[in-house]
Amino acid sequence: MFEANVAEEEYPYREGRCPWEVVNQVQALLKAGHTEIVDAELVQ
């Protein structure tokens, strides 16, 4: 599934990206002191 309107942060769904890239980004954020994760889906 590849969509033009997918957010930049949704790595696995962007063409040319893979899930491991988001793992690396999360590890970097944890090392920088960010310890909270929010997962939300807003529906009208």
mmCIF entry with sequence, helices, sheets and N, C-alpha, C, O atoms, coordinates in Angstrom:
data_MODEL
# 
_entry.id   MODEL 
# 
_entity.id                         1 
_entity.type                       polymer 
_entity.pdbx_number_of_molecules   1 
# 
_entity_poly.entity_id                      1 
_entity_poly.type                           'polypeptide(L)' 
_entity_poly.nstd_linkage                   no 
_entity_poly.nstd_monomer                   no 
_entity_poly.pdbx_seq_one_letter_code       MFEANVAEEEYPYREGRCPWEVVNQVQALLKAGHTEIVDAELVQ 
_entity_poly.pdbx_seq_one_letter_code_can   MFEANVAEEEYPYREGRCPWEVVNQVQALLKAGHTEIVDAELVQ 
_entity_poly.pdbx_strand_id                 A 
# 
loop_
_entity_poly_seq.entity_id 
_entity_poly_seq.num 
_entity_poly_seq.mon_id 
_entity_poly_seq.hetero 
1 1  MET n 
1 2  PHE n 
1 3  GLU n 
1 4  ALA n 
1 5  ASN n 
1 6  VAL n 
1 7  ALA n 
1 8  GLU n 
1 9  GLU n 
1 10 GLU n 
1 11 TYR n 
1 12 PRO n 
1 13 TYR n 
1 14 ARG n 
1 15 GLU n 
1 16 GLY n 
1 17 ARG n 
1 18 CYS n 
1 19 PRO n 
1 20 TRP n 
1 21 GLU n 
1 22 VAL n 
1 23 VAL n 
1 24 ASN n 
1 25 GLN n 
1 26 VAL n 
1 27 GLN n 
1 28 ALA n 
1 29 LEU n 
1 30 LEU n 
1 31 LYS n 
1 32 ALA n 
1 33 GLY n 
1 34 HIS n 
1 35 THR n 
1 36 GLU n 
1 37 ILE n 
1 38 VAL n 
1 39 ASP n 
1 40 ALA n 
1 41 GLU n 
1 42 LEU n 
1 43 VAL n 
1 44 GLN n 
# 
_struct_asym.id          A 
_struct_asym.entity_id   1 
# 
loop_
_struct_conf.conf_type_id 
_struct_conf.id 
_struct_conf.pdbx_PDB_helix_id 
_struct_conf.beg_label_comp_id 
_struct_conf.beg_label_asym_id 
_struct_conf.beg_label_seq_id 
_struct_conf.pdbx_beg_PDB_ins_code 
_struct_conf.end_label_comp_id 
_struct_conf.end_label_asym_id 
_struct_conf.end_label_seq_id 
_struct_conf.pdbx_end_PDB_ins_code 
_struct_conf.beg_auth_comp_id 
_struct_conf.beg_auth_asym_id 
_struct_conf.beg_auth_seq_id 
_struct_conf.end_auth_comp_id 
_struct_conf.end_auth_asym_id 
_struct_conf.end_auth_seq_id 
_struct_conf.pdbx_PDB_helix_class 
_struct_conf.details 
_struct_conf.pdbx_PDB_helix_length 
HELX_P HELX_P1 AA1 TYR A 11 ? TYR A 13 ? TYR A 11 TYR A 13 5 ? 3  
HELX_P HELX_P2 AA2 PRO A 19 ? LYS A 31 ? PRO A 19 LYS A 31 1 ? 13 
# 
_struct_conf_type.id          HELX_P 
_struct_conf_type.criteria    ? 
_struct_conf_type.reference   ? 
# 
loop_
_atom_site.group_PDB 
_atom_site.id 
_atom_site.type_symbol 
_atom_site.label_atom_id 
_atom_site.label_alt_id 
_atom_site.label_comp_id 
_atom_site.label_asym_id 
_atom_site.label_entity_id 
_atom_site.label_seq_id 
_atom_site.pdbx_PDB_ins_code 
_atom_site.Cartn_x 
_atom_site.Cartn_y 
_atom_site.Cartn_z 
_atom_site.occupancy 
_atom_site.B_iso_or_equiv 
_atom_site.pdbx_formal_charge 
_atom_site.auth_seq_id 
_atom_site.auth_comp_id 
_atom_site.auth_asym_id 
_atom_site.auth_atom_id 
_atom_site.pdbx_PDB_model_num 
ATOM 1   N N  . MET A 1 1  ? 0.848   -1.174 0.000  1.00 0.00 ? 1  MET A N  1 
ATOM 2   C CA . MET A 1 1  ? 0.000   0.000  0.000  1.00 0.00 ? 1  MET A CA 1 
ATOM 3   C C  . MET A 1 1  ? 0.893   1.237  0.000  1.00 0.00 ? 1  MET A C  1 
ATOM 4   O O  . MET A 1 1  ? 1.677   1.438  0.928  1.00 0.00 ? 1  MET A O  1 
ATOM 5   N N  . PHE A 1 2  ? 0.782   2.033  -0.998 1.00 0.00 ? 2  PHE A N  1 
ATOM 6   C CA . PHE A 1 2  ? 1.500   3.305  -1.054 1.00 0.00 ? 2  PHE A CA 1 
ATOM 7   C C  . PHE A 1 2  ? 0.495   4.394  -1.390 1.00 0.00 ? 2  PHE A C  1 
ATOM 8   O O  . PHE A 1 2  ? -0.224  4.294  -2.384 1.00 0.00 ? 2  PHE A O  1 
ATOM 9   N N  . GLU A 1 3  ? 0.441   5.428  -0.568 1.00 0.00 ? 3  GLU A N  1 
ATOM 10  C CA . GLU A 1 3  ? -0.484  6.527  -0.806 1.00 0.00 ? 3  GLU A CA 1 
ATOM 11  C C  . GLU A 1 3  ? 0.278   7.844  -0.780 1.00 0.00 ? 3  GLU A C  1 
ATOM 12  O O  . GLU A 1 3  ? 1.250   7.998  -0.041 1.00 0.00 ? 3  GLU A O  1 
ATOM 13  N N  . ALA A 1 4  ? -0.166  8.773  -1.581 1.00 0.00 ? 4  ALA A N  1 
ATOM 14  C CA . ALA A 1 4  ? 0.487   10.084 -1.654 1.00 0.00 ? 4  ALA A CA 1 
ATOM 15  C C  . ALA A 1 4  ? 0.260   10.904 -0.391 1.00 0.00 ? 4  ALA A C  1 
ATOM 16  O O  . ALA A 1 4  ? 1.091   11.746 -0.050 1.00 0.00 ? 4  ALA A O  1 
ATOM 17  N N  . ASN A 1 5  ? -0.851  10.675 0.314  1.00 0.00 ? 5  ASN A N  1 
ATOM 18  C CA . ASN A 1 5  ? -1.182  11.503 1.471  1.00 0.00 ? 5  ASN A CA 1 
ATOM 19  C C  . ASN A 1 5  ? -0.792  10.866 2.807  1.00 0.00 ? 5  ASN A C  1 
ATOM 20  O O  . ASN A 1 5  ? -1.320  11.261 3.846  1.00 0.00 ? 5  ASN A O  1 
ATOM 21  N N  . VAL A 1 6  ? 0.103   9.910  2.801  1.00 0.00 ? 6  VAL A N  1 
ATOM 22  C CA . VAL A 1 6  ? 0.552   9.274  4.031  1.00 0.00 ? 6  VAL A CA 1 
ATOM 23  C C  . VAL A 1 6  ? 1.589   10.178 4.698  1.00 0.00 ? 6  VAL A C  1 
ATOM 24  O O  . VAL A 1 6  ? 2.481   10.710 4.038  1.00 0.00 ? 6  VAL A O  1 
ATOM 25  N N  . ALA A 1 7  ? 1.461   10.339 6.000  1.00 0.00 ? 7  ALA A N  1 
ATOM 26  C CA . ALA A 1 7  ? 2.369   11.216 6.749  1.00 0.00 ? 7  ALA A CA 1 
ATOM 27  C C  . ALA A 1 7  ? 3.809   10.735 6.647  1.00 0.00 ? 7  ALA A C  1 
ATOM 28  O O  . ALA A 1 7  ? 4.067   9.538  6.521  1.00 0.00 ? 7  ALA A O  1 
ATOM 29  N N  . GLU A 1 8  ? 4.731   11.665 6.703  1.00 0.00 ? 8  GLU A N  1 
ATOM 30  C CA . GLU A 1 8  ? 6.165   11.359 6.609  1.00 0.00 ? 8  GLU A CA 1 
ATOM 31  C C  . GLU A 1 8  ? 6.606   10.378 7.695  1.00 0.00 ? 8  GLU A C  1 
ATOM 32  O O  . GLU A 1 8  ? 7.523   9.585  7.483  1.00 0.00 ? 8  GLU A O  1 
ATOM 33  N N  . GLU A 1 9  ? 5.945   10.432 8.868  1.00 0.00 ? 9  GLU A N  1 
ATOM 34  C CA . GLU A 1 9  ? 6.315   9.568  9.983  1.00 0.00 ? 9  GLU A CA 1 
ATOM 35  C C  . GLU A 1 9  ? 5.889   8.119  9.786  1.00 0.00 ? 9  GLU A C  1 
ATOM 36  O O  . GLU A 1 9  ? 6.366   7.242  10.507 1.00 0.00 ? 9  GLU A O  1 
ATOM 37  N N  . GLU A 1 10 ? 5.022   7.848  8.849  1.00 0.00 ? 10 GLU A N  1 
ATOM 38  C CA . GLU A 1 10 ? 4.530   6.489  8.622  1.00 0.00 ? 10 GLU A CA 1 
ATOM 39  C C  . GLU A 1 10 ? 5.472   5.761  7.664  1.00 0.00 ? 10 GLU A C  1 
ATOM 40  O O  . GLU A 1 10 ? 5.115   5.471  6.522  1.00 0.00 ? 10 GLU A O  1 
ATOM 41  N N  . TYR A 1 11 ? 6.676   5.472  8.147  1.00 0.00 ? 11 TYR A N  1 
ATOM 42  C CA . TYR A 1 11 ? 7.761   4.926  7.337  1.00 0.00 ? 11 TYR A CA 1 
ATOM 43  C C  . TYR A 1 11 ? 7.408   3.689  6.521  1.00 0.00 ? 11 TYR A C  1 
ATOM 44  O O  . TYR A 1 11 ? 7.696   3.662  5.324  1.00 0.00 ? 11 TYR A O  1 
ATOM 45  N N  . PRO A 1 12 ? 6.799   2.666  7.109  1.00 0.00 ? 12 PRO A N  1 
ATOM 46  C CA . PRO A 1 12 ? 6.600   1.443  6.322  1.00 0.00 ? 12 PRO A CA 1 
ATOM 47  C C  . PRO A 1 12 ? 5.706   1.636  5.103  1.00 0.00 ? 12 PRO A C  1 
ATOM 48  O O  . PRO A 1 12 ? 5.747   0.828  4.175  1.00 0.00 ? 12 PRO A O  1 
ATOM 49  N N  . TYR A 1 13 ? 4.907   2.685  5.094  1.00 0.00 ? 13 TYR A N  1 
ATOM 50  C CA . TYR A 1 13 ? 3.958   2.879  4.004  1.00 0.00 ? 13 TYR A CA 1 
ATOM 51  C C  . TYR A 1 13 ? 4.439   3.868  2.954  1.00 0.00 ? 13 TYR A C  1 
ATOM 52  O O  . TYR A 1 13 ? 3.705   4.176  2.015  1.00 0.00 ? 13 TYR A O  1 
ATOM 53  N N  . ARG A 1 14 ? 5.645   4.364  3.096  1.00 0.00 ? 14 ARG A N  1 
ATOM 54  C CA . ARG A 1 14 ? 6.211   5.298  2.124  1.00 0.00 ? 14 ARG A CA 1 
ATOM 55  C C  . ARG A 1 14 ? 7.075   4.519  1.142  1.00 0.00 ? 14 ARG A C  1 
ATOM 56  O O  . ARG A 1 14 ? 7.827   3.631  1.544  1.00 0.00 ? 14 ARG A O  1 
ATOM 57  N N  . GLU A 1 15 ? 6.973   4.838  -0.112 1.00 0.00 ? 15 GLU A N  1 
ATOM 58  C CA . GLU A 1 15 ? 7.778   4.160  -1.123 1.00 0.00 ? 15 GLU A CA 1 
ATOM 59  C C  . GLU A 1 15 ? 9.263   4.380  -0.843 1.00 0.00 ? 15 GLU A C  1 
ATOM 60  O O  . GLU A 1 15 ? 9.688   5.509  -0.595 1.00 0.00 ? 15 GLU A O  1 
ATOM 61  N N  . GLY A 1 16 ? 10.047  3.316  -0.880 1.00 0.00 ? 16 GLY A N  1 
ATOM 62  C CA . GLY A 1 16 ? 11.476  3.410  -0.636 1.00 0.00 ? 16 GLY A CA 1 
ATOM 63  C C  . GLY A 1 16 ? 11.867  3.382  0.832  1.00 0.00 ? 16 GLY A C  1 
ATOM 64  O O  . GLY A 1 16 ? 13.043  3.549  1.155  1.00 0.00 ? 16 GLY A O  1 
ATOM 65  N N  . ARG A 1 17 ? 10.912  3.176  1.726  1.00 0.00 ? 17 ARG A N  1 
ATOM 66  C CA . ARG A 1 17 ? 11.186  3.136  3.164  1.00 0.00 ? 17 ARG A CA 1 
ATOM 67  C C  . ARG A 1 17 ? 10.967  1.724  3.689  1.00 0.00 ? 17 ARG A C  1 
ATOM 68  O O  . ARG A 1 17 ? 10.354  0.891  3.021  1.00 0.00 ? 17 ARG A O  1 
ATOM 69  N N  . CYS A 1 18 ? 11.473  1.462  4.892  1.00 0.00 ? 18 CYS A N  1 
ATOM 70  C CA . CYS A 1 18 ? 11.260  0.162  5.514  1.00 0.00 ? 18 CYS A CA 1 
ATOM 71  C C  . CYS A 1 18 ? 11.009  0.348  7.014  1.00 0.00 ? 18 CYS A C  1 
ATOM 72  O O  . CYS A 1 18 ? 11.354  1.385  7.580  1.00 0.00 ? 18 CYS A O  1 
ATOM 73  N N  . PRO A 1 19 ? 10.411  -0.656 7.651  1.00 0.00 ? 19 PRO A N  1 
ATOM 74  C CA . PRO A 1 19 ? 10.102  -0.559 9.085  1.00 0.00 ? 19 PRO A CA 1 
ATOM 75  C C  . PRO A 1 19 ? 11.334  -0.339 9.957  1.00 0.00 ? 19 PRO A C  1 
ATOM 76  O O  . PRO A 1 19 ? 11.225  0.263  11.025 1.00 0.00 ? 19 PRO A O  1 
ATOM 77  N N  . TRP A 1 20 ? 12.511  -0.816 9.524  1.00 0.00 ? 20 TRP A N  1 
ATOM 78  C CA . TRP A 1 20 ? 13.716  -0.653 10.338 1.00 0.00 ? 20 TRP A CA 1 
ATOM 79  C C  . TRP A 1 20 ? 14.096  0.809  10.502 1.00 0.00 ? 20 TRP A C  1 
ATOM 80  O O  . TRP A 1 20 ? 14.718  1.169  11.501 1.00 0.00 ? 20 TRP A O  1 
ATOM 81  N N  . GLU A 1 21 ? 13.743  1.656  9.554  1.00 0.00 ? 21 GLU A N  1 
ATOM 82  C CA . GLU A 1 21 ? 14.064  3.079  9.682  1.00 0.00 ? 21 GLU A CA 1 
ATOM 83  C C  . GLU A 1 21 ? 13.324  3.704  10.859 1.00 0.00 ? 21 GLU A C  1 
ATOM 84  O O  . GLU A 1 21 ? 13.882  4.531  11.580 1.00 0.00 ? 21 GLU A O  1 
ATOM 85  N N  . VAL A 1 22 ? 12.072  3.309  11.051 1.00 0.00 ? 22 VAL A N  1 
ATOM 86  C CA . VAL A 1 22 ? 11.312  3.868  12.171 1.00 0.00 ? 22 VAL A CA 1 
ATOM 87  C C  . VAL A 1 22 ? 11.846  3.329  13.492 1.00 0.00 ? 22 VAL A C  1 
ATOM 88  O O  . VAL A 1 22 ? 11.822  4.039  14.498 1.00 0.00 ? 22 VAL A O  1 
ATOM 89  N N  . VAL A 1 23 ? 12.325  2.091  13.511 1.00 0.00 ? 23 VAL A N  1 
ATOM 90  C CA . VAL A 1 23 ? 12.935  1.548  14.726 1.00 0.00 ? 23 VAL A CA 1 
ATOM 91  C C  . VAL A 1 23 ? 14.149  2.389  15.112 1.00 0.00 ? 23 VAL A C  1 
ATOM 92  O O  . VAL A 1 23 ? 14.327  2.722  16.283 1.00 0.00 ? 23 VAL A O  1 
ATOM 93  N N  . ASN A 1 24 ? 14.969  2.726  14.147 1.00 0.00 ? 24 ASN A N  1 
ATOM 94  C CA . ASN A 1 24 ? 16.141  3.566  14.420 1.00 0.00 ? 24 ASN A CA 1 
ATOM 95  C C  . ASN A 1 24 ? 15.734  4.945  14.920 1.00 0.00 ? 24 ASN A C  1 
ATOM 96  O O  . ASN A 1 24 ? 16.375  5.497  15.814 1.00 0.00 ? 24 ASN A O  1 
ATOM 97  N N  . GLN A 1 25 ? 14.672  5.502  14.347 1.00 0.00 ? 25 GLN A N  1 
ATOM 98  C CA . GLN A 1 25 ? 14.216  6.825  14.784 1.00 0.00 ? 25 GLN A CA 1 
ATOM 99  C C  . GLN A 1 25 ? 13.693  6.770  16.219 1.00 0.00 ? 25 GLN A C  1 
ATOM 100 O O  . GLN A 1 25 ? 13.977  7.664  17.016 1.00 0.00 ? 25 GLN A O  1 
ATOM 101 N N  . VAL A 1 26 ? 12.938  5.733  16.550 1.00 0.00 ? 26 VAL A N  1 
ATOM 102 C CA . VAL A 1 26 ? 12.413  5.591  17.910 1.00 0.00 ? 26 VAL A CA 1 
ATOM 103 C C  . VAL A 1 26 ? 13.554  5.427  18.910 1.00 0.00 ? 26 VAL A C  1 
ATOM 104 O O  . VAL A 1 26 ? 13.523  6.025  19.985 1.00 0.00 ? 26 VAL A O  1 
ATOM 105 N N  . GLN A 1 27 ? 14.548  4.634  18.572 1.00 0.00 ? 27 GLN A N  1 
ATOM 106 C CA . GLN A 1 27 ? 15.701  4.470  19.460 1.00 0.00 ? 27 GLN A CA 1 
ATOM 107 C C  . GLN A 1 27 ? 16.407  5.803  19.701 1.00 0.00 ? 27 GLN A C  1 
ATOM 108 O O  . GLN A 1 27 ? 16.812  6.093  20.827 1.00 0.00 ? 27 GLN A O  1 
ATOM 109 N N  . ALA A 1 28 ? 16.554  6.603  18.667 1.00 0.00 ? 28 ALA A N  1 
ATOM 110 C CA . ALA A 1 28 ? 17.195  7.913  18.813 1.00 0.00 ? 28 ALA A CA 1 
ATOM 111 C C  . ALA A 1 28 ? 16.360  8.830  19.703 1.00 0.00 ? 28 ALA A C  1 
ATOM 112 O O  . ALA A 1 28 ? 16.910  9.560  20.528 1.00 0.00 ? 28 ALA A O  1 
ATOM 113 N N  . LEU A 1 29 ? 15.046  8.797  19.545 1.00 0.00 ? 29 LEU A N  1 
ATOM 114 C CA . LEU A 1 29 ? 14.176  9.627  20.381 1.00 0.00 ? 29 LEU A CA 1 
ATOM 115 C C  . LEU A 1 29 ? 14.232  9.188  21.841 1.00 0.00 ? 29 LEU A C  1 
ATOM 116 O O  . LEU A 1 29 ? 14.235  10.031 22.738 1.00 0.00 ? 29 LEU A O  1 
ATOM 117 N N  . LEU A 1 30 ? 14.278  7.877  22.089 1.00 0.00 ? 30 LEU A N  1 
ATOM 118 C CA . LEU A 1 30 ? 14.394  7.382  23.460 1.00 0.00 ? 30 LEU A CA 1 
ATOM 119 C C  . LEU A 1 30 ? 15.705  7.830  24.094 1.00 0.00 ? 30 LEU A C  1 
ATOM 120 O O  . LEU A 1 30 ? 15.725  8.239  25.255 1.00 0.00 ? 30 LEU A O  1 
ATOM 121 N N  . LYS A 1 31 ? 16.784  7.756  23.352 1.00 0.00 ? 31 LYS A N  1 
ATOM 122 C CA . LYS A 1 31 ? 18.087  8.196  23.867 1.00 0.00 ? 31 LYS A CA 1 
ATOM 123 C C  . LYS A 1 31 ? 18.095  9.690  24.154 1.00 0.00 ? 31 LYS A C  1 
ATOM 124 O O  . LYS A 1 31 ? 18.831  10.148 25.029 1.00 0.00 ? 31 LYS A O  1 
ATOM 125 N N  . ALA A 1 32 ? 17.277  10.463 23.421 1.00 0.00 ? 32 ALA A N  1 
ATOM 126 C CA . ALA A 1 32 ? 17.197  11.911 23.618 1.00 0.00 ? 32 ALA A CA 1 
ATOM 127 C C  . ALA A 1 32 ? 16.281  12.281 24.784 1.00 0.00 ? 32 ALA A C  1 
ATOM 128 O O  . ALA A 1 32 ? 16.134  13.460 25.107 1.00 0.00 ? 32 ALA A O  1 
ATOM 129 N N  . GLY A 1 33 ? 15.659  11.271 25.421 1.00 0.00 ? 33 GLY A N  1 
ATOM 130 C CA . GLY A 1 33 ? 14.834  11.543 26.591 1.00 0.00 ? 33 GLY A CA 1 
ATOM 131 C C  . GLY A 1 33 ? 13.337  11.516 26.354 1.00 0.00 ? 33 GLY A C  1 
ATOM 132 O O  . GLY A 1 33 ? 12.565  11.706 27.293 1.00 0.00 ? 33 GLY A O  1 
ATOM 133 N N  . HIS A 1 34 ? 12.914  11.290 25.142 1.00 0.00 ? 34 HIS A N  1 
ATOM 134 C CA . HIS A 1 34 ? 11.479  11.192 24.854 1.00 0.00 ? 34 HIS A CA 1 
ATOM 135 C C  . HIS A 1 34 ? 11.011  9.797  25.255 1.00 0.00 ? 34 HIS A C  1 
ATOM 136 O O  . HIS A 1 34 ? 11.464  8.801  24.692 1.00 0.00 ? 34 HIS A O  1 
ATOM 137 N N  . THR A 1 35 ? 10.100  9.727  26.233 1.00 0.00 ? 35 THR A N  1 
ATOM 138 C CA . THR A 1 35 ? 9.712   8.424  26.778 1.00 0.00 ? 35 THR A CA 1 
ATOM 139 C C  . THR A 1 35 ? 8.230   8.101  26.626 1.00 0.00 ? 35 THR A C  1 
ATOM 140 O O  . THR A 1 35 ? 7.796   7.032  27.055 1.00 0.00 ? 35 THR A O  1 
ATOM 141 N N  . GLU A 1 36 ? 7.451   8.982  26.035 1.00 0.00 ? 36 GLU A N  1 
ATOM 142 C CA . GLU A 1 36 ? 6.017   8.737  25.887 1.00 0.00 ? 36 GLU A CA 1 
ATOM 143 C C  . GLU A 1 36 ? 5.660   8.560  24.420 1.00 0.00 ? 36 GLU A C  1 
ATOM 144 O O  . GLU A 1 36 ? 6.195   9.242  23.546 1.00 0.00 ? 36 GLU A O  1 
ATOM 145 N N  . ILE A 1 37 ? 4.744   7.628  24.168 1.00 0.00 ? 37 ILE A N  1 
ATOM 146 C CA . ILE A 1 37 ? 4.262   7.372  22.810 1.00 0.00 ? 37 ILE A CA 1 
ATOM 147 C C  . ILE A 1 37 ? 2.751   7.533  22.816 1.00 0.00 ? 37 ILE A C  1 
ATOM 148 O O  . ILE A 1 37 ? 2.070   7.000  23.692 1.00 0.00 ? 37 ILE A O  1 
ATOM 149 N N  . VAL A 1 38 ? 2.230   8.262  21.850 1.00 0.00 ? 38 VAL A N  1 
ATOM 150 C CA . VAL A 1 38 ? 0.790   8.441  21.703 1.00 0.00 ? 38 VAL A CA 1 
ATOM 151 C C  . VAL A 1 38 ? 0.393   7.898  20.341 1.00 0.00 ? 38 VAL A C  1 
ATOM 152 O O  . VAL A 1 38 ? 0.952   8.291  19.317 1.00 0.00 ? 38 VAL A O  1 
ATOM 153 N N  . ASP A 1 39 ? -0.574  6.995  20.336 1.00 0.00 ? 39 ASP A N  1 
ATOM 154 C CA . ASP A 1 39 ? -1.093  6.428  19.095 1.00 0.00 ? 39 ASP A CA 1 
ATOM 155 C C  . ASP A 1 39 ? -2.575  6.754  19.053 1.00 0.00 ? 39 ASP A C  1 
ATOM 156 O O  . ASP A 1 39 ? -3.340  6.260  19.881 1.00 0.00 ? 39 ASP A O  1 
ATOM 157 N N  . ALA A 1 40 ? -2.986  7.571  18.110 1.00 0.00 ? 40 ALA A N  1 
ATOM 158 C CA . ALA A 1 40 ? -4.380  7.992  18.041 1.00 0.00 ? 40 ALA A CA 1 
ATOM 159 C C  . ALA A 1 40 ? -4.850  8.040  16.598 1.00 0.00 ? 40 ALA A C  1 
ATOM 160 O O  . ALA A 1 40 ? -4.080  8.345  15.687 1.00 0.00 ? 40 ALA A O  1 
ATOM 161 N N  . GLU A 1 41 ? -6.116  7.737  16.408 1.00 0.00 ? 41 GLU A N  1 
ATOM 162 C CA . GLU A 1 41 ? -6.724  7.853  15.089 1.00 0.00 ? 41 GLU A CA 1 
ATOM 163 C C  . GLU A 1 41 ? -7.993  8.679  15.248 1.00 0.00 ? 41 GLU A C  1 
ATOM 164 O O  . GLU A 1 41 ? -8.908  8.295  15.977 1.00 0.00 ? 41 GLU A O  1 
ATOM 165 N N  . LEU A 1 42 ? -8.039  9.801  14.569 1.00 0.00 ? 42 LEU A N  1 
ATOM 166 C CA . LEU A 1 42 ? -9.189  10.694 14.661 1.00 0.00 ? 42 LEU A CA 1 
ATOM 167 C C  . LEU A 1 42 ? -10.132 10.419 13.505 1.00 0.00 ? 42 LEU A C  1 
ATOM 168 O O  . LEU A 1 42 ? -9.713  10.373 12.349 1.00 0.00 ? 42 LEU A O  1 
ATOM 169 N N  . VAL A 1 43 ? -11.398 10.236 13.817 1.00 0.00 ? 43 VAL A N  1 
ATOM 170 C CA . VAL A 1 43 ? -12.404 9.946  12.808 1.00 0.00 ? 43 VAL A CA 1 
ATOM 171 C C  . VAL A 1 43 ? -13.520 10.966 12.949 1.00 0.00 ? 43 VAL A C  1 
ATOM 172 O O  . VAL A 1 43 ? -13.937 11.302 14.057 1.00 0.00 ? 43 VAL A O  1 
ATOM 173 N N  . GLN A 1 44 ? -13.997 11.453 11.811 1.00 0.00 ? 44 GLN A N  1 
ATOM 174 C CA . GLN A 1 44 ? -15.097 12.430 11.854 1.00 0.00 ? 44 GLN A CA 1 
ATOM 175 C C  . GLN A 1 44 ? -16.397 11.749 12.193 1.00 0.00 ? 44 GLN A C  1 
ATOM 176 O O  . GLN A 1 44 ? -17.435 12.406 12.275 1.00 0.00 ? 44 GLN A O  1 
# 
